[in-house]
Amino acid sequence: MNHKENIDTLPTEQIHDGTAFVKRLVRVGKKNGRLQTFNYAWIKKGGQLESHAHPDGIEYYYFLSGSGKMLLDKDWLDVNSGDFVIVPPKTTHSLKNPHNEDLKFLTIRTLLT
């Protein structure tokens, strides 16, 4: 399973009458769980989310603007606008913004079923 994707590399599907389009980030059944939170968040210059883990669920990050560094287990990933990161259960993760622009992102957290 890929833990990081970029919106530009995901397949586009035509839906409804062909005038609407979707890029599926999460599909029920592929990445199971019950929705717990859906957040719009940001980190200011020099800020960070402390290292933590969720023993009971999966967390998804979609980066809207800015860039930063994300710790996923023992690996630091560069994250940028359009990136999508999946944090598996019990995986230590952290996020920091060493840049001048706010790092803006969405998070979705699901509980394991």
C-alpha positions as a Markdown table, in Angstrom:
| # | Residue | x | y | z |
|---|---|---|---|---|
| 1 | Met | 0.0 | 0.0 | 0.0 |
| 2 | Asn | 1.3 | 3.5 | -0.9 |
| 3 | His | 1.3 | 5.8 | 2.1 |
| 4 | Lys | 1.8 | 8.9 | 0.0 |
| 5 | Glu | 0.2 | 9.9 | -3.2 |
| 6 | Asn | 0.0 | 13.1 | -5.3 |
| 7 | Ile | -3.3 | 14.3 | -6.7 |
| 8 | Asp | -1.8 | 14.8 | -10.1 |
| 9 | Thr | -0.9 | 11.1 | -10.4 |
| 10 | Leu | -4.2 | 9.7 | -9.3 |
| 11 | Pro | -6.6 | 8.5 | -12.1 |
| 12 | Thr | -9.5 | 10.8 | -13.0 |
| 13 | Glu | -13.0 | 9.3 | -13.4 |
| 14 | Gln | -15.9 | 10.9 | -15.3 |
| 15 | Ile | -19.0 | 10.6 | -13.2 |
| 16 | His | -22.7 | 11.3 | -13.7 |
| 17 | Asp | -23.3 | 12.7 | -17.2 |
| 18 | Gly | -19.7 | 13.0 | -18.0 |
| 19 | Thr | -19.4 | 16.7 | -17.0 |
| 20 | Ala | -18.2 | 16.0 | -13.4 |
| 21 | Phe | -15.0 | 14.4 | -12.4 |
| 22 | Val | -13.5 | 12.7 | -9.3 |
| 23 | Lys | -10.2 | 11.6 | -8.0 |
| 24 | Arg | -10.8 | 9.0 | -5.3 |
| 25 | Leu | -8.6 | 9.5 | -2.3 |
| 26 | Val | -10.3 | 7.0 | 0.0 |
| 27 | Arg | -12.7 | 4.2 | -0.9 |
| 28 | Val | -14.8 | 2.3 | 1.6 |
| 29 | Gly | -13.6 | -1.3 | 1.7 |
| 30 | Lys | -10.1 | -0.5 | 0.5 |
| 31 | Lys | -9.2 | 1.4 | 3.6 |
| 32 | Asn | -11.8 | 0.5 | 6.2 |
| 33 | Gly | -12.9 | 2.5 | 9.2 |
| 34 | Arg | -15.6 | 4.7 | 10.6 |
| 35 | Leu | -15.2 | 8.5 | 10.3 |
| 36 | Gln | -14.1 | 10.1 | 13.5 |
| 37 | Thr | -12.8 | 13.6 | 12.4 |
| 38 | Phe | -12.5 | 15.6 | 9.2 |
| 39 | Asn | -10.4 | 18.7 | 9.8 |
| 40 | Tyr | -9.1 | 21.7 | 7.9 |
| 41 | Ala | -5.8 | 22.6 | 9.6 |
| 42 | Trp | -2.7 | 24.7 | 9.2 |
| 43 | Ile | 0.8 | 25.1 | 10.7 |
| 44 | Lys | 2.5 | 28.5 | 10.8 |
| 45 | Lys | 6.1 | 29.2 | 9.9 |
| 46 | Gly | 8.4 | 27.3 | 12.3 |
| 47 | Gly | 5.4 | 25.4 | 13.8 |
| 48 | Gln | 4.8 | 21.7 | 14.2 |
| 49 | Leu | 2.5 | 18.9 | 15.3 |
| 50 | Glu | 4.2 | 16.9 | 18.0 |
| 51 | Ser | 5.0 | 13.3 | 17.4 |
| 52 | His | 2.1 | 11.0 | 18.2 |
| 53 | Ala | 0.3 | 7.9 | 17.1 |
| 54 | His | -3.4 | 6.7 | 17.0 |
| 55 | Pro | -3.7 | 3.1 | 18.2 |
| 56 | Asp | -7.3 | 2.8 | 17.1 |
| 57 | Gly | -7.5 | 4.3 | 13.7 |
| 58 | Ile | -6.1 | 5.5 | 10.4 |
| 59 | Glu | -5.4 | 9.1 | 9.6 |
| 60 | Tyr | -5.3 | 10.7 | 6.1 |
| 61 | Tyr | -3.6 | 14.0 | 5.2 |
| 62 | Tyr | -4.3 | 16.0 | 2.1 |
| 63 | Phe | -2.0 | 19.0 | 1.6 |
| 64 | Leu | -3.7 | 22.1 | 0.1 |
| 65 | Ser | -0.8 | 24.6 | 0.1 |
| 66 | Gly | 2.6 | 25.2 | 1.4 |
| 67 | Ser | 5.3 | 22.6 | 2.0 |
| 68 | Gly | 6.7 | 20.8 | 5.0 |
| 69 | Lys | 8.3 | 17.7 | 6.5 |
| 70 | Met | 6.3 | 14.8 | 7.8 |
| 71 | Leu | 7.6 | 12.0 | 10.0 |
| 72 | Leu | 6.0 | 8.7 | 9.1 |
| 73 | Asp | 7.3 | 6.0 | 11.4 |
| 74 | Lys | 11.1 | 6.5 | 11.0 |
| 75 | Asp | 11.1 | 8.2 | 7.6 |
| 76 | Trp | 10.9 | 12.0 | 6.9 |
| 77 | Leu | 8.8 | 12.8 | 3.8 |
| 78 | Asp | 8.8 | 16.1 | 2.0 |
| 79 | Val | 5.1 | 17.1 | 1.6 |
| 80 | Asn | 3.7 | 19.7 | -0.8 |
| 81 | Ser | 0.4 | 20.9 | -2.2 |
| 82 | Gly | -1.4 | 18.0 | -3.8 |
| 83 | Asp | 0.2 | 15.2 | -1.7 |
| 84 | Phe | -1.9 | 12.7 | 0.1 |
| 85 | Val | -0.4 | 10.7 | 3.0 |
| 86 | Ile | -2.0 | 7.7 | 4.8 |
| 87 | Val | -0.9 | 7.1 | 8.4 |
| 88 | Pro | -1.6 | 3.5 | 9.4 |
| 89 | Pro | -2.7 | 2.6 | 12.9 |
| 90 | Lys | -0.1 | 2.7 | 15.7 |
| 91 | Thr | 2.3 | 4.6 | 13.3 |
| 92 | Thr | 4.3 | 7.5 | 14.9 |
| 93 | His | 3.9 | 10.7 | 12.9 |
| 94 | Ser | 4.7 | 14.4 | 13.2 |
| 95 | Leu | 4.5 | 17.4 | 10.9 |
| 96 | Lys | 6.6 | 20.5 | 10.7 |
| 97 | Asn | 6.7 | 23.7 | 8.7 |
| 98 | Pro | 10.2 | 25.1 | 8.2 |
| 99 | His | 9.0 | 27.5 | 5.5 |
| 100 | Asn | 7.6 | 31.1 | 5.4 |
| 101 | Glu | 4.2 | 30.1 | 4.0 |
| 102 | Asp | 1.5 | 28.5 | 6.2 |
| 103 | Leu | 1.2 | 24.7 | 5.5 |
| 104 | Lys | -2.5 | 24.1 | 5.0 |
| 105 | Phe | -4.1 | 20.6 | 4.9 |
| 106 | Leu | -7.1 | 18.4 | 5.5 |
| 107 | Thr | -7.1 | 15.5 | 7.9 |
| 108 | Ile | -9.6 | 12.6 | 8.1 |
| 109 | Arg | -9.4 | 10.1 | 10.9 |
| 110 | Thr | -11.3 | 6.9 | 10.9 |
| 111 | Leu | -11.7 | 4.3 | 13.7 |
| 112 | Leu | -10.9 | 0.7 | 12.9 |
| 113 | Thr | -14.0 | -1.5 | 12.5 |
